């Protein structure tokens, strides 16, 4: 991966404690999997930022390599890759996600 | 090009010969699957690591030939 792309990704990850790489925007998700993660984050009431990978091909391909993860969405919390849609959904269903945010000192509802 | 359920299963078995695998074709269109994979190889690993291992077993097809594969990984109880 080019350093400029890596830097761009790292700047995004540093931009917010909770950063979601997704297709579309929280208001207009362009994919059901991205919509599902947005739904979970909204439900928990955490503050988050998003990056729309459909608007930047470099980030769209770069983030896959950066995280060693082939799909979008991807959730980062305090610079740590937490998972994609399946993991977030599973963690939400079994309550792990709430405890995870608590551990990281991130406010939920 | 979509993949058949048994192709997915074979690729996973190549990497995890002891795995118990169930694959559901969620919409019957050969493009949206859910896979349930149980193998001792996952022991002690985070979900992220477990899923990464499955993606590796799929040899780069995930996100390309395979549009949607929901993963549910576990270790034997």
N, CA and C atoms of all chains as a GROMACS GRO file, in nm:
protein
  558
    1UNK      N    1   0.084  -0.119   0.000
    1UNK     CA    2   0.000   0.000   0.000
    1UNK      C    3   0.088   0.125   0.000
    2UNK      N    4   0.047   0.224  -0.077
    2UNK     CA    5   0.125   0.349  -0.078
    2UNK      C    6   0.116   0.418   0.057
    3UNK      N    7   0.227   0.482   0.095
    3UNK     CA    8   0.230   0.550   0.224
    3UNK      C    9   0.124   0.659   0.236
    4UNK      N   10   0.097   0.726   0.124
    4UNK     CA   11  -0.001   0.835   0.130
    4UNK      C   12  -0.140   0.780   0.164
    5UNK      N   13  -0.170   0.660   0.113
    5UNK     CA   14  -0.300   0.599   0.141
    5UNK      C   15  -0.306   0.556   0.287
    6UNK      N   16  -0.196   0.496   0.332
    6UNK     CA   17  -0.189   0.450   0.470
    6UNK      C   18  -0.208   0.568   0.565
    7UNK      N   19  -0.141   0.678   0.531
    7UNK     CA   20  -0.151   0.797   0.615
    7UNK      C   21  -0.294   0.850   0.618
    8UNK      N   22  -0.357   0.850   0.501
    8UNK     CA   23  -0.495   0.898   0.492
    8UNK      C   24  -0.586   0.813   0.583
    9UNK      N   25  -0.564   0.682   0.580
    9UNK     CA   26  -0.645   0.591   0.661
    9UNK      C   27  -0.619   0.616   0.809
   10UNK      N   28  -0.491   0.629   0.844
   10UNK     CA   29  -0.459   0.649   0.985
   10UNK      C   30  -0.513   0.783   1.037
   11UNK      N   31  -0.511   0.884   0.952
   11UNK     CA   32  -0.569   1.011   0.992
   11UNK      C   33  -0.718   0.997   1.020
   12UNK      N   34  -0.786   0.920   0.937
   12UNK     CA   35  -0.930   0.899   0.958
   12UNK      C   36  -0.954   0.825   1.089
   13UNK      N   37  -0.875   0.719   1.112
   13UNK     CA   38  -0.893   0.638   1.233
   13UNK      C   39  -0.868   0.723   1.358
   14UNK      N   40  -0.777   0.819   1.346
   14UNK     CA   41  -0.746   0.906   1.460
   14UNK      C   42  -0.847   1.018   1.478
   15UNK      N   43  -0.931   1.036   1.377
   15UNK     CA   44  -1.022   1.150   1.378
   15UNK      C   45  -1.130   1.137   1.486
   16UNK      N   46  -1.166   1.014   1.515
   16UNK     CA   47  -1.274   0.993   1.612
   16UNK      C   48  -1.246   0.866   1.690
   17UNK      N   49  -1.288   0.865   1.817
   17UNK     CA   50  -1.269   0.745   1.899
   17UNK      C   51  -1.342   0.627   1.838
   18UNK      N   52  -1.456   0.655   1.776
   18UNK     CA   53  -1.532   0.549   1.709
   18UNK      C   54  -1.545   0.588   1.562
   19UNK      N   55  -1.481   0.511   1.477
   19UNK     CA   56  -1.477   0.545   1.334
   19UNK      C   57  -1.529   0.427   1.254
   20UNK      N   58  -1.630   0.453   1.173
   20UNK     CA   59  -1.688   0.346   1.092
   20UNK      C   60  -1.660   0.372   0.944
   21UNK      N   61  -1.593   0.278   0.881
   21UNK     CA   62  -1.576   0.279   0.736
   21UNK      C   63  -1.696   0.207   0.677
   22UNK      N   64  -1.770   0.277   0.593
   22UNK     CA   65  -1.896   0.219   0.545
   22UNK      C   66  -1.924   0.259   0.400
   23UNK      N   67  -2.026   0.195   0.344
   23UNK     CA   68  -2.073   0.235   0.212
   23UNK      C   69  -2.193   0.326   0.229
   24UNK      N   70  -2.176   0.451   0.186
   24UNK     CA   71  -2.282   0.549   0.203
   24UNK      C   72  -2.262   0.628   0.331
   25UNK      N   73  -2.370   0.687   0.378
   25UNK     CA   74  -2.367   0.769   0.500
   25UNK      C   75  -2.468   0.711   0.600
   26UNK      N   76  -2.456   0.751   0.728
   26UNK     CA   77  -2.553   0.699   0.825
   26UNK      C   78  -2.697   0.730   0.783
   27UNK      N   79  -2.716   0.846   0.720
   27UNK     CA   80  -2.853   0.883   0.677
   27UNK      C   81  -2.894   0.804   0.554
   28UNK      N   82  -2.797   0.774   0.467
   28UNK     CA   83  -2.827   0.703   0.342
   28UNK      C   84  -2.726   0.591   0.318
   29UNK      N   85  -2.734   0.484   0.399
   29UNK     CA   86  -2.640   0.373   0.376
   29UNK      C   87  -2.667   0.310   0.240
   30UNK      N   88  -2.558   0.269   0.174
   30UNK     CA   89  -2.573   0.212   0.039
   30UNK      C   90  -2.559   0.060   0.041
   31UNK      N   91  -2.567   0.001   0.158
   31UNK     CA   92  -2.549  -0.144   0.167
   31UNK      C   93  -2.609  -0.189   0.299
   32UNK      N   94  -2.674  -0.303   0.296
   32UNK     CA   95  -2.744  -0.352   0.415
   32UNK      C   96  -2.652  -0.379   0.533
   33UNK      N   97  -2.529  -0.421   0.503
   33UNK     CA   98  -2.437  -0.454   0.612
   33UNK      C   99  -2.391  -0.326   0.683
   34UNK      N  100  -2.366  -0.223   0.604
   34UNK     CA  101  -2.330  -0.093   0.663
   34UNK      C  102  -2.448  -0.039   0.743
   35UNK      N  103  -2.566  -0.053   0.688
   35UNK     CA  104  -2.686  -0.004   0.756
   35UNK      C  105  -2.703  -0.074   0.891
   36UNK      N  106  -2.671  -0.202   0.896
   36UNK     CA  107  -2.688  -0.279   1.020
   36UNK      C  108  -2.597  -0.226   1.130
   37UNK      N  109  -2.472  -0.194   1.094
   37UNK     CA  110  -2.379  -0.145   1.196
   37UNK      C  111  -2.418  -0.004   1.241
   38UNK      N  112  -2.459   0.079   1.147
   38UNK     CA  113  -2.510   0.212   1.182
   38UNK      C  114  -2.626   0.199   1.280
   39UNK      N  115  -2.714   0.103   1.253
   39UNK     CA  116  -2.830   0.080   1.340
   39UNK      C  117  -2.787   0.046   1.482
   40UNK      N  118  -2.686  -0.040   1.494
   40UNK     CA  119  -2.638  -0.080   1.627
   40UNK      C  120  -2.577   0.040   1.700
   41UNK      N  121  -2.493   0.116   1.629
   41UNK     CA  122  -2.427   0.231   1.693
   41UNK      C  123  -2.530   0.336   1.736
   42UNK      N  124  -2.628   0.359   1.651
   42UNK     CA  125  -2.733   0.455   1.687
   42UNK      C  126  -2.812   0.405   1.807
   43UNK      N  127  -2.840   0.277   1.806
   43UNK     CA  128  -2.917   0.217   1.915
   43UNK      C  129  -2.844   0.234   2.048
   44UNK      N  130  -2.712   0.215   2.046
   44UNK     CA  131  -2.633   0.228   2.168
   44UNK      C  132  -2.607   0.374   2.203
   45UNK      N  133  -2.631   0.463   2.108
   45UNK     CA  134  -2.615   0.605   2.134
   45UNK      C  135  -2.472   0.651   2.148
   46UNK      N  136  -2.378   0.582   2.080
   46UNK     CA  137  -2.239   0.628   2.087
   46UNK      C  138  -2.215   0.735   1.981
   47UNK      N  139  -2.122   0.824   2.011
   47UNK     CA  140  -2.080   0.923   1.912
   47UNK      C  141  -1.983   0.857   1.817
   48UNK      N  142  -2.006   0.873   1.690
   48UNK     CA  143  -1.914   0.813   1.594
   48UNK      C  144  -1.905   0.899   1.469
   49UNK      N  145  -1.796   0.876   1.396
   49UNK     CA  146  -1.782   0.939   1.265
   49UNK      C  147  -1.778   0.828   1.162
   50UNK      N  148  -1.806   0.866   1.039
   50UNK     CA  149  -1.801   0.764   0.933
   50UNK      C  150  -1.718   0.815   0.816
   51UNK      N  151  -1.665   0.719   0.741
   51UNK     CA  152  -1.599   0.751   0.617
   51UNK      C  153  -1.669   0.671   0.507
   52UNK      N  154  -1.714   0.741   0.406
   52UNK     CA  155  -1.785   0.675   0.296
   52UNK      C  156  -1.685   0.625   0.192
   53UNK      N  157  -1.661   0.493   0.193
   53UNK     CA  158  -1.557   0.439   0.104
   53UNK      C  159  -1.597   0.448  -0.043
   54UNK      N  160  -1.726   0.465  -0.069
   54UNK     CA  161  -1.769   0.474  -0.209
   54UNK      C  162  -1.721   0.605  -0.272
   55UNK      N  163  -1.681   0.699  -0.186
   55UNK     CA  164  -1.634   0.827  -0.241
   55UNK      C  165  -1.484   0.832  -0.257
   56UNK      N  166  -1.415   0.726  -0.217
   56UNK     CA  167  -1.269   0.726  -0.228
   56UNK      C  168  -1.219   0.584  -0.252
   57UNK      N  169  -1.188   0.559  -0.378
   57UNK     CA  170  -1.145   0.424  -0.417
   57UNK      C  171  -1.017   0.381  -0.344
   58UNK      N  172  -0.929   0.478  -0.317
   58UNK     CA  173  -0.804   0.444  -0.247
   58UNK      C  174  -0.832   0.393  -0.107
   59UNK      N  175  -0.925   0.458  -0.040
   59UNK     CA  176  -0.960   0.414   0.095
   59UNK      C  177  -1.038   0.283   0.087
   60UNK      N  178  -1.124   0.271  -0.011
   60UNK     CA  179  -1.205   0.150  -0.024
   60UNK      C  180  -1.117   0.026  -0.036
   61UNK      N  181  -1.015   0.032  -0.119
   61UNK     CA  182  -0.925  -0.083  -0.133
   61UNK      C  183  -0.820  -0.085  -0.022
   62UNK      N  184  -0.774   0.034   0.017
   62UNK     CA  185  -0.667   0.044   0.116
   62UNK      C  186  -0.707  -0.010   0.252
   63UNK      N  187  -0.830   0.018   0.293
   63UNK     CA  188  -0.871  -0.023   0.428
   63UNK      C  189  -0.879  -0.176   0.437
   64UNK      N  190  -0.906  -0.241   0.325
   64UNK     CA  191  -0.912  -0.387   0.326
   64UNK      C  192  -0.774  -0.445   0.357
   65UNK      N  193  -0.674  -0.386   0.294
   65UNK     CA  194  -0.538  -0.432   0.318
   65UNK      C  195  -0.491  -0.390   0.458
   66UNK      N  196  -0.523  -0.268   0.495
   66UNK     CA  197  -0.479  -0.213   0.623
   66UNK      C  198  -0.528  -0.300   0.739
   67UNK      N  199  -0.655  -0.341   0.733
   67UNK     CA  200  -0.714  -0.420   0.842
   67UNK      C  201  -0.698  -0.570   0.819
   68UNK      N  202  -0.647  -0.610   0.703
   68UNK     CA  203  -0.648  -0.750   0.664
   68UNK      C  204  -0.790  -0.805   0.675
   69UNK      N  205  -0.881  -0.733   0.612
   69UNK     CA  206  -1.024  -0.765   0.624
   69UNK      C  207  -1.088  -0.732   0.489
   70UNK      N  208  -1.152  -0.830   0.424
   70UNK     CA  209  -1.189  -0.809   0.283
   70UNK      C  210  -1.320  -0.736   0.258
   71UNK      N  211  -1.392  -0.702   0.364
   71UNK     CA  212  -1.525  -0.644   0.339
   71UNK      C  213  -1.543  -0.513   0.415
   72UNK      N  214  -1.643  -0.439   0.372
   72UNK     CA  215  -1.689  -0.316   0.436
   72UNK      C  216  -1.829  -0.347   0.487
   73UNK      N  217  -1.872  -0.301   0.599
   73UNK     CA  218  -1.816  -0.203   0.691
   73UNK      C  219  -1.703  -0.256   0.780
   74UNK      N  220  -1.628  -0.162   0.836
   74UNK     CA  221  -1.524  -0.193   0.934
   74UNK      C  222  -1.530  -0.090   1.046
   75UNK      N  223  -1.531  -0.139   1.168
   75UNK     CA  224  -1.540  -0.048   1.282
   75UNK      C  225  -1.408  -0.041   1.358
   76UNK      N  226  -1.361   0.081   1.380
   76UNK     CA  227  -1.242   0.105   1.462
   76UNK      C  228  -1.283   0.180   1.588
   77UNK      N  229  -1.232   0.134   1.702
   77UNK     CA  230  -1.254   0.204   1.828
   77UNK      C  231  -1.118   0.230   1.890
   78UNK      N  232  -1.090   0.357   1.913
   78UNK     CA  233  -0.960   0.398   1.967
   78UNK      C  234  -0.846   0.327   1.896
   79UNK      N  235  -0.844   0.339   1.768
   79UNK     CA  236  -0.737   0.284   1.682
   79UNK      C  237  -0.736   0.132   1.672
   80UNK      N  238  -0.831   0.066   1.733
   80UNK     CA  239  -0.831  -0.080   1.729
   80UNK      C  240  -0.943  -0.128   1.636
   81UNK      N  241  -0.908  -0.223   1.547
   81UNK     CA  242  -1.010  -0.280   1.459
   81UNK      C  243  -1.098  -0.376   1.539
   82UNK      N  244  -1.225  -0.349   1.544
   82UNK     CA  245  -1.316  -0.431   1.627
   82UNK      C  246  -1.383  -0.539   1.544
   83UNK      N  247  -1.414  -0.508   1.420
   83UNK     CA  248  -1.475  -0.611   1.337
   83UNK      C  249  -1.562  -0.554   1.227
   84UNK      N  250  -1.621  -0.647   1.152
   84UNK     CA  251  -1.715  -0.611   1.048
   84UNK      C  252  -1.857  -0.636   1.096
   85UNK      N  253  -1.947  -0.643   1.002
   85UNK     CA  254  -2.089  -0.650   1.036
   85UNK      C  255  -2.125  -0.770   1.125
   86UNK      N  256  -2.074  -0.890   1.089
   86UNK     CA  257  -2.112  -1.010   1.166
   86UNK      C  258  -2.070  -0.999   1.311
   87UNK      N  259  -1.945  -0.954   1.331
   87UNK     CA  260  -1.891  -0.947   1.468
   87UNK      C  261  -1.964  -0.841   1.549
   88UNK      N  262  -1.988  -0.726   1.489
   88UNK     CA  263  -2.058  -0.619   1.562
   88UNK      C  264  -2.199  -0.664   1.598
   89UNK      N  265  -2.264  -0.729   1.503
   89UNK     CA  266  -2.400  -0.777   1.530
   89UNK      C  267  -2.400  -0.881   1.643
   90UNK      N  268  -2.304  -0.974   1.634
   90UNK     CA  269  -2.294  -1.079   1.736
   90UNK      C  270  -2.263  -1.018   1.873
   91UNK      N  271  -2.168  -0.923   1.876
   91UNK     CA  272  -2.132  -0.860   2.003
   91UNK      C  273  -2.248  -0.780   2.060
   92UNK      N  274  -2.328  -0.723   1.971
   92UNK     CA  275  -2.443  -0.646   2.017
   92UNK      C  276  -2.548  -0.740   2.077
   93UNK      N  277  -2.570  -0.852   2.008
   93UNK     CA  278  -2.673  -0.945   2.054
   93UNK      C  279  -2.639  -1.008   2.188
   94UNK      N  280  -2.510  -1.037   2.211
   94UNK     CA  281  -2.476  -1.101   2.339
   94UNK      C  282  -2.430  -1.001   2.445
   95UNK      N  283  -2.445  -0.872   2.416
   95UNK     CA  284  -2.417  -0.771   2.517
   95UNK      C  285  -2.271  -0.731   2.530
   96UNK      N  286  -2.183  -0.801   2.454
   96UNK     CA  287  -2.040  -0.773   2.465
   96UNK      C  288  -2.004  -0.633   2.419
   97UNK      N  289  -2.081  -0.582   2.324
   97UNK     CA  290  -2.045  -0.452   2.266
   97UNK      C  291  -2.059  -0.341   2.370
   98UNK      N  292  -2.165  -0.347   2.448
   98UNK     CA  293  -2.185  -0.246   2.552
   98UNK      C  294  -2.070  -0.251   2.651
   99UNK      N  295  -2.031  -0.371   2.696
   99UNK     CA  296  -1.919  -0.380   2.790
   99UNK      C  297  -1.789  -0.334   2.726
  100UNK      N  298  -1.775  -0.366   2.598
  100UNK     CA  299  -1.655  -0.322   2.527
  100UNK      C  300  -1.643  -0.169   2.527
  101UNK      N  301  -1.754  -0.102   2.495
  101UNK     CA  302  -1.750   0.045   2.495
  101UNK      C  303  -1.725   0.098   2.636
  102UNK      N  304  -1.782   0.034   2.736
  102UNK     CA  305  -1.759   0.075   2.874
  102UNK      C  306  -1.610   0.065   2.908
  103UNK      N  307  -1.552  -0.050   2.874
  103UNK     CA  308  -1.409  -0.071   2.899
  103UNK      C  309  -1.324   0.038   2.835
  104UNK      N  310  -1.367   0.080   2.717
  104UNK     CA  311  -1.291   0.181   2.644
  104UNK      C  312  -1.330   0.323   2.685
  105UNK      N  313  -1.414   0.333   2.786
  105UNK     CA  314  -1.459   0.464   2.834
  105UNK      C  315  -1.531   0.544   2.727
  106UNK      N  316  -1.613   0.476   2.652
  106UNK     CA  317  -1.693   0.545   2.551
  106UNK      C  318  -1.838   0.540   2.594
  107UNK      N  319  -1.898   0.658   2.595
  107UNK     CA  320  -2.032   0.671   2.650
  107UNK      C  321  -2.137   0.606   2.561
  108UNK      N  322  -2.224   0.527   2.624
  108UNK     CA  323  -2.340   0.473   2.554
  108UNK      C  324  -2.465   0.524   2.625
  109UNK      N  325  -2.579   0.490   2.573
  109UNK     CA  326  -2.707   0.532   2.633
  109UNK      C  327  -2.727   0.474   2.772
  110UNK      N  328  -1.832  -1.378  -1.053
  110UNK     CA  329  -1.903  -1.507  -1.068
  110UNK      C  330  -1.941  -1.563  -0.932
  111UNK      N  331  -2.066  -1.597  -0.912
  111UNK     CA  332  -2.106  -1.652  -0.782
  111UNK      C  333  -2.038  -1.786  -0.755
  112UNK      N  334  -2.034  -1.824  -0.629
  112UNK     CA  335  -1.976  -1.952  -0.590
  112UNK      C  336  -2.084  -2.045  -0.539
  113UNK      N  337  -2.060  -2.173  -0.559
  113UNK     CA  338  -2.153  -2.272  -0.505
  113UNK      C  339  -2.120  -2.300  -0.358
  114UNK      N  340  -2.222  -2.340  -0.283
  114UNK     CA  341  -2.202  -2.367  -0.140
  114UNK      C  342  -2.093  -2.472  -0.119
  115UNK      N  343  -2.091  -2.576  -0.202
  115UNK     CA  344  -1.991  -2.681  -0.179
  115UNK      C  345  -1.848  -2.636  -0.211
  116UNK      N  346  -1.834  -2.538  -0.302
  116UNK     CA  347  -1.700  -2.482  -0.328
  116UNK      C  348  -1.650  -2.409  -0.203
  117UNK      N  349  -1.740  -2.335  -0.139
  117UNK     CA  350  -1.703  -2.263  -0.018
  117UNK      C  351  -1.660  -2.362   0.089
  118UNK      N  352  -1.742  -2.467   0.103
  118UNK     CA  353  -1.716  -2.568   0.204
  118UNK      C  354  -1.582  -2.637   0.180
  119UNK      N  355  -1.555  -2.671   0.054
  119UNK     CA  356  -1.429  -2.740   0.021
  119UNK      C  357  -1.308  -2.654   0.055
  120UNK      N  358  -1.317  -2.526   0.021
  120UNK     CA  359  -1.204  -2.436   0.051
  120UNK      C  360  -1.179  -2.427   0.201
  121UNK      N  361  -1.287  -2.419   0.277
  121UNK     CA  362  -1.271  -2.409   0.422
  121UNK      C  363  -1.211  -2.539   0.478
  122UNK      N  364  -1.258  -2.651   0.424
  122UNK     CA  365  -1.208  -2.781   0.471
  122UNK      C  366  -1.060  -2.802   0.439
  123UNK      N  367  -1.015  -2.744   0.328
  123UNK     CA  368  -0.873  -2.756   0.293
  123UNK      C  369  -0.785  -2.701   0.404
  124UNK      N  370  -0.829  -2.588   0.462
  124UNK     CA  371  -0.751  -2.525   0.569
  124UNK      C  372  -0.782  -2.586   0.706
  125UNK      N  373  -0.909  -2.622   0.727
  125UNK     CA  374  -0.951  -2.675   0.858
  125UNK      C  375  -1.015  -2.812   0.838
  126UNK      N  376  -0.932  -2.916   0.823
  126UNK     CA  377  -0.988  -3.047   0.790
  126UNK      C  378  -1.085  -3.101   0.896
  127UNK      N  379  -1.072  -3.055   1.019
  127UNK     CA  380  -1.158  -3.109   1.125
  127UNK      C  381  -1.287  -3.028   1.142
  128UNK      N  382  -1.307  -2.928   1.058
  128UNK     CA  383  -1.417  -2.835   1.082
  128UNK      C  384  -1.554  -2.897   1.058
  129UNK      N  385  -1.646  -2.858   1.145
  129UNK     CA  386  -1.788  -2.886   1.119
  129UNK      C  387  -1.843  -2.762   1.051
  130UNK      N  388  -1.901  -2.781   0.934
  130UNK     CA  389  -1.943  -2.664   0.855
  130UNK      C  390  -2.088  -2.679   0.810
  131UNK      N  391  -2.160  -2.570   0.825
  131UNK     CA  392  -2.295  -2.567   0.769
  131UNK      C  393  -2.306  -2.439   0.688
  132UNK      N  394  -2.352  -2.454   0.564
  132UNK     CA  395  -2.364  -2.334   0.482
  132UNK      C  396  -2.509  -2.318   0.434
  133UNK      N  397  -2.563  -2.201   0.461
  133UNK     CA  398  -2.700  -2.171   0.415
  133UNK      C  399  -2.694  -2.074   0.299
  134UNK      N  400  -2.768  -2.106   0.195
  134UNK     CA  401  -2.784  -2.011   0.084
  134UNK      C  402  -2.905  -1.925   0.121
  135UNK      N  403  -2.878  -1.804   0.169
  135UNK     CA  404  -2.981  -1.725   0.237
  135UNK      C  405  -3.096  -1.685   0.145
  136UNK      N  406  -3.064  -1.659   0.019
  136UNK     CA  407  -3.171  -1.614  -0.071
  136UNK      C  408  -3.194  -1.709  -0.186
  137UNK      N  409  -3.120  -1.819  -0.185
  137UNK     CA  410  -3.134  -1.914  -0.295
  137UNK      C  411  -3.080  -1.861  -0.427
  138UNK      N  412  -2.991  -1.759  -0.418
  138UNK     CA  413  -2.940  -1.699  -0.542
  138UNK      C  414  -2.792  -1.730  -0.565
  139UNK      N  415  -2.732  -1.814  -0.478
  139UNK     CA  416  -2.591  -1.847  -0.494
  139UNK      C  417  -2.499  -1.730  -0.471
  140UNK      N  418  -2.547  -1.628  -0.402
  140UNK     CA  419  -2.466  -1.508  -0.383
  140UNK      C  420  -2.469  -1.454  -0.240
  141UNK      N  421  -2.562  -1.502  -0.161
  141UNK     CA  422  -2.572  -1.457  -0.021
  141UNK      C  423  -2.576  -1.579   0.070
  142UNK      N  424  -2.463  -1.603   0.137
  142UNK     CA  425  -2.453  -1.722   0.220
  142UNK      C  426  -2.430  -1.686   0.366
  143UNK      N  427  -2.462  -1.783   0.451
  143UNK     CA  428  -2.418  -1.776   0.590
  143UNK      C  429  -2.343  -1.906   0.618
  144UNK      N  430  -2.228  -1.896   0.682
  144UNK     CA  431  -2.151  -2.016   0.712
  144UNK      C  432  -2.132  -2.029   0.863
  145UNK      N  433  -2.158  -2.148   0.913
  145UNK     CA  434  -2.134  -2.180   1.054
  145UNK      C  435  -2.016  -2.274   1.057
  146UNK      N  436  -1.909  -2.234   1.122
  146UNK     CA  437  -1.786  -2.312   1.119
  146UNK      C  438  -1.738  -2.336   1.262
  147UNK      N  439  -1.720  -2.465   1.292
  147UNK     CA  440  -1.669  -2.499   1.425
  147UNK      C  441  -1.542  -2.580   1.408
  148UNK      N  442  -1.432  -2.531   1.462
  148UNK     CA  443  -1.307  -2.605   1.453
  148UNK      C  444  -1.217  -2.574   1.572
  149UNK      N  445  -1.138  -2.673   1.609
  149UNK     CA  446  -1.047  -2.654   1.722
  149UNK      C  447  -0.938  -2.552   1.689
  150UNK      N  448  -0.918  -2.525   1.558
  150UNK     CA  449  -0.817  -2.424   1.519
  150UNK      C  450  -0.850  -2.286   1.574
  151UNK      N  451  -0.977  -2.262   1.607
  151UNK     CA  452  -1.016  -2.129   1.655
  151UNK      C  453  -0.989  -2.109   1.803
  152UNK      N  454  -0.944  -2.216   1.868
  152UNK     CA  455  -0.932  -2.211   2.014
  152UNK      C  456  -0.850  -2.093   2.063
  153UNK      N  457  -0.908  -2.018   2.155
  153UNK     CA  458  -0.835  -1.908   2.219
  153UNK      C  459  -0.815  -1.785   2.132
  154UNK      N  460  -0.870  -1.783   2.011
  154UNK     CA  461  -0.850  -1.668   1.923
  154UNK      C  462  -0.971  -1.575   1.926
  155UNK      N  463  -0.943  -1.446   1.903
  155UNK     CA  464  -1.052  -1.350   1.895
  155UNK      C  465  -1.136  -1.378   1.771
  156UNK      N  466  -1.257  -1.324   1.773
  156UNK     CA  467  -1.346  -1.339   1.656
  156UNK      C  468  -1.281  -1.280   1.531
  157UNK      N  469  -1.214  -1.166   1.548
  157UNK     CA  470  -1.149  -1.103   1.432
  157UNK      C  471  -1.048  -1.201   1.372
  158UNK      N  472  -0.964  -1.261   1.457
  158UNK     CA  473  -0.864  -1.357   1.408
  158UNK      C  474  -0.932  -1.478   1.342
  159UNK      N  475  -1.038  -1.527   1.405
  159UNK     CA  476  -1.108  -1.643   1.350
  159UNK      C  477  -1.162  -1.612   1.210
  160UNK      N  478  -1.225  -1.497   1.198
  160UNK     CA  479  -1.281  -1.461   1.066
  160UNK      C  480  -1.170  -1.438   0.964
  161UNK      N  481  -1.060  -1.377   1.010
  161UNK     CA  482  -0.947  -1.356   0.918
  161UNK      C  483  -0.895  -1.489   0.865
  162UNK      N  484  -0.891  -1.590   0.952
  162UNK     CA  485  -0.844  -1.722   0.908
  162UNK      C  486  -0.938  -1.781   0.803
  163UNK      N  487  -1.068  -1.760   0.823
  163UNK     CA  488  -1.163  -1.812   0.724
  163UNK      C  489  -1.147  -1.737   0.592
  164UNK      N  490  -1.131  -1.605   0.599
  164UNK     CA  491  -1.112  -1.528   0.476
  164UNK      C  492  -0.988  -1.575   0.401
  165UNK      N  493  -0.882  -1.606   0.477
  165UNK     CA  494  -0.759  -1.657   0.413
  165UNK      C  495  -0.787  -1.790   0.345
  166UNK      N  496  -0.863  -1.875   0.414
  166UNK     CA  497  -0.895  -2.006   0.357
  166UNK      C  498  -0.972  -1.989   0.226
  167UNK      N  499  -1.047  -1.880   0.215
  167UNK     CA  500  -1.126  -1.856   0.094
  167UNK      C  501  -1.042  -1.793  -0.017
  168UNK      N  502  -0.914  -1.779   0.009
  168UNK     CA  503  -0.818  -1.737  -0.093
  168UNK      C  504  -0.859  -1.612  -0.171
  169UNK      N  505  -0.894  -1.509  -0.099
  169UNK     CA  506  -0.920  -1.381  -0.164
  169UNK      C  507  -1.052  -1.371  -0.239
  170UNK      N  508  -1.134  -1.474  -0.229
  170UNK     CA  509  -1.262  -1.467  -0.301
  170UNK      C  510  -1.364  -1.380  -0.229
  171UNK      N  511  -1.346  -1.368  -0.098
  171UNK     CA  512  -1.441  -1.290  -0.020
  171UNK      C  513  -1.437  -1.144  -0.064
  172UNK      N  514  -1.553  -1.088  -0.087
  172UNK     CA  515  -1.558  -0.948  -0.130
  172UNK      C  516  -1.551  -0.935  -0.281
  173UNK      N  517  -1.514  -1.044  -0.348
  173UNK     CA  518  -1.508  -1.041  -0.495
  173UNK      C  519  -1.605  -1.143  -0.554
  174UNK      N  520  -1.559  -1.270  -0.570
  174UNK     CA  521  -1.653  -1.372  -0.619
  174UNK      C  522  -1.767  -1.393  -0.521
  175UNK      N  523  -1.731  -1.378  -0.395
  175UNK     CA  524  -1.831  -1.400  -0.291
  175UNK      C  525  -1.876  -1.265  -0.239
  176UNK      N  526  -1.998  -1.230  -0.269
  176UNK     CA  527  -2.044  -1.096  -0.231
  176UNK      C  528  -2.079  -1.093  -0.082
  177UNK      N  529  -2.156  -1.190  -0.039
  177UNK     CA  530  -2.204  -1.185   0.099
  177UNK      C  531  -2.194  -1.322   0.164
  178UNK      N  532  -2.110  -1.330   0.265
  178UNK     CA  533  -2.098  -1.452   0.343
  178UNK      C  534  -2.093  -1.413   0.489
  179UNK      N  535  -2.207  -1.433   0.556
  179UNK     CA  536  -2.209  -1.404   0.699
  179UNK      C  537  -2.137  -1.516   0.770
  180UNK      N  538  -2.048  -1.483   0.863
  180UNK     CA  539  -1.970  -1.586   0.930
  180UNK      C  540  -2.015  -1.600   1.075
  181UNK      N  541  -2.022  -1.725   1.116
  181UNK     CA  542  -2.046  -1.754   1.256
  181UNK      C  543  -1.946  -1.861   1.296
  182UNK      N  544  -1.843  -1.822   1.368
  182UNK     CA  545  -1.735  -1.915   1.399
  182UNK      C  546  -1.738  -1.952   1.547
  183UNK      N  547  -1.697  -2.075   1.576
  183UNK     CA  548  -1.693  -2.117   1.715
  183UNK      C  549  -1.592  -2.230   1.731
  184UNK      N  550  -1.553  -2.252   1.856
  184UNK     CA  551  -1.466  -2.366   1.884
  184UNK      C  552  -1.549  -2.475   1.950
  185UNK      N  553  -1.507  -2.602   1.936
  185UNK     CA  554  -1.585  -2.710   1.993
  185UNK      C  555  -1.599  -2.692   2.144
  186UNK      N  556  -1.716  -2.720   2.195
  186UNK     CA  557  -1.740  -2.703   2.339
  186UNK      C  558  -1.680  -2.820   2.415
   0.00000   0.00000   0.00000
